[in-house]
Amino acid sequence: LAKTTQPISMDSYEGQEVNITCSHNNIATNDYITWYQQFPSQGPRFIIQGYKTKVTNEVASLFIPADRKSSTLSLPRASLSDTAVYYCLVGPSNNAGNMLTFGGGTRLMVKP
Amino acid sequence: DAGVIQSPRHEVTEMGQEVTLRCKPISGHDYLFWYRQTMMRGLELLIYFNNNVPIDDSGMPEDRFSAKMPNASFSTLKIQPSEPRDSAVYFCASSLTEDRGRGYGYTFGSGTRLTVV
């Protein structure tokens, strides 16, 4: 599985745009990029997934450059409730034996 | 669907006692995973099942840990005997075959916080 590297922590303020970048230099051709969010005392929750270019949903946007060696999760207007740990994962679309491996994640703190 | 249901939410036990954690996956999901989360080691995959069959248990830390899935709607993770270093939050997750690997189909339960004193 491709390894990922993310900042350990980030601070932001309410209303600001937050961008969390993840490096995955060894991403394979059939790997997808997925981001999870985890609040304290809860299990991780799927946020967004993409393969290339840009993906947007009601929660966030995911930007993936052409070489796919990195990706950026963007929260357009951070709120206090976005304070959480964000995990970037890569995995093939049809992996018979490999499971999702979570790295350390990025601990985002949104301040008032 | 109520999502992945884990019980108990909290468990405090004495060292040496047997502990059993329970999980009910989402109906229709054919994969079930057990993860453990600690501050030091983050989220670790312990074992996973496909169609009730254990596929990979290489993440199980020791023989004290065992997991079963007697049917499609129930799984247990047992620790016997428990030790203080087993204290962690244990998560169960389930997914569908066609979504595996892409992550979209992974739904986690709320976890069981285990404290071994």
Interface residues (C-beta under 8 A of the other chain):
Chain A: Y32 T34 Y36 S41 Q42 G43 P44 R45 F46 Q49 Y87 L89 G91 P92 S93 N94 N95 G97 N98 M99 L100 T101 F102 G103 G104 G105
Chain B: V4 F33 Y35 G42 L43 L45 Y48 I55 D56 F91 A93 R100 G101 R102 G103 Y104 Y106 T107 F108 G109 S110 G111 R113
